[in-house]
Amino acid sequence: SRMEGLVPFSTCQVADALAALGIRGHLDGPKLVSPDEDHKMCGPAHTVQVVASNVPVSKPADHHVDCAPANSVIVLATPEGQTNANWGGLLSTRAKFLGCAGVVTDGRVRDVEESRAMGFAVFARGTSVHGARGASTVVHIGNPVVIAGLTVRKGDIILGDVNGVVVVPHERLAEVVIKTKELVAAEDKIELALREGMSLREAFQAYRKG
């Protein structure tokens, strides 16, 4: 798939391309929690909105993980200021069985050691010992969500690594891959020049546009 064109690149490299194209795509806050710093996560978004339990809602019939497509990244948008976790070891177990690429949330997660033991990718703003029961509930699945101040739609491409998480609008994917390749080629030339003793000022002038 075209999405595989992103996989060789870091989130920093893709973020540079997004910035060059005027696309806002950095998820500010979620950091790599599991499994380890060498892991990279990439997949189309499966969007889930969480609300506080005291908000009257009609819950979806299916559990949001049960209906997550294979290879998807589950994107959990949570209420601001909530201190409980909305993701844990049992959810990682089910998501891994279904072949999901990982989960990203602007909230908290728990059972980190369980997710690490199974090699499942988890990106979150923080951790908590408390679960979701009695504190929060899912209100909808598959609709656009706002996570860390950024709107994410079902099918947008999520890329995560040790540096953070970026979102690529699915209709701009090909354009972003081309721009990323172009910028990385220039950075490679700068790196080589620096290794040969060129100053940063000279290298930037020689190889960076604008």
Secondary structure, 3 states (H helix, E strand, C coil): CHHHHCCCCCHHHHHHHHHHCCCCCEECCCEEEECCCCCCEEEEEEEEEEEECCCCCCCCCCCCCCCCCCCCEEEEECCCCCCCECCCHHHHHHHHHHCCCEEEECCEECCHHHHHHCCCCEEECEECCCCCCCCEEEEEECCCEEECCEEECCCCEEEEECCEEEEECHHHHHHHHHHHHHHHHHHHHHHHHHHCCCCHHHHHHHHCCC
